[in-house]
Amino acid sequence: MQIVNIFTTKGGNQANNEDLRLFFIQNLNYNTMQEQWDQRYSSEEFIYGIQANEFFKEQLNNLTEGEILLAGEGEGRNAVYAALQGFGVTAFDYSEQGKLKARKLANKHKVEIDYYVASAEEFTIEKKFDLIAIVYMHLPPSIRALAHKNLVKYLKPGGMIVIEVFSKKQVENTSGGPKSLDLLYSVEELKSDFEGLKIELLEQKEIELSEGPLHQGRANVIRAVFTV
Ligand SMILES: C[S@@+](CC[C@H](N)C(=O)[O-])C[C@H]1O[C@@H](n2cnc3c(N)ncnc32)[C@H](O)[C@@H]1O
């Protein structure tokens, strides 16, 4: 199957975009998406930059020590930041190339991160965490709830889940993220996925994104913090 980039940052003609959207709804499959991430991460450039996500940094300030898990961590910017703050850091992503980039960044900063190549709905580990972060890991509806619930198993008592993802409104923007509504999230979906946890924060926001070449400009996001 031909591989087409579904994460366009610039518009293009409406009819073509609609054709592409339908193409992907019909053909989305795991391997294709995984291959796309590997392809994107095979460049020298860190496509989401090397600075950690602002909301993640803010939430990490609430902890003085502990174990952090980063889900869908890609090139490692958040993991390396947390390790530099003295936290124990574990990360996973299904992209092998993401892991290689993260390793490179960690070596540059002389920090240790424990990084697994694994898919979110199958990830298992014999360890529990004080904070689990999901930063722009967008999953298809067929696995989203399952993968989110899977992560909850790895929270320590009192632990928290920190999330920044694009809302469905992001489909109108050109600042990055999936172009398919199915891969964009709603507040209701996250509320349901993390049912049983305490909602500390769950809000939709318009923010100015500046995270590497692929996340630039006005963006519609959901920020959430859930605790056990
Ligand atoms: C937009 S990038 C964000 C990377 C990183 N969290 C950051 O903020 O820089 C989304 C990441 O989610 C990963 N991802 C997508 N679906 C996944 C899945 N089912 N299991 C594991 N990782 C996944 C991709 O490989 C990619 O690295």
The ligand as an ORCA input file, in Angstrom:
! r2SCAN-3c Opt
* xyz 0 1
  C       3.183     13.502     18.049
  S       4.310     12.287     18.564
  C       4.660     12.837     20.210
  C       5.943     12.328     20.747
  C       6.294     12.789     22.145
  N       5.276     12.410     23.099
  C       6.510     14.275     22.180
  O       5.727     14.957     22.838
  O       7.479     14.743     21.582
  C       3.256     10.857     18.845
  C       4.015      9.610     19.237
  O       3.102      8.585     19.586
  C       3.640      7.348     19.141
  N       2.534      6.393     19.006
  C       1.442      6.504     18.236
  N       0.650      5.433     18.379
  C       1.268      4.613     19.260
  C       0.942      3.338     19.824
  N      -0.179      2.712     19.493
  N       1.796      2.793     20.711
  C       2.948      3.434     21.044
  N       3.306      4.624     20.546
  C       2.473      5.220     19.667
  C       4.298      7.682     17.810
  O       5.254      6.726     17.426
  C       4.891      9.052     18.134
  O       6.201      8.922     18.612
*
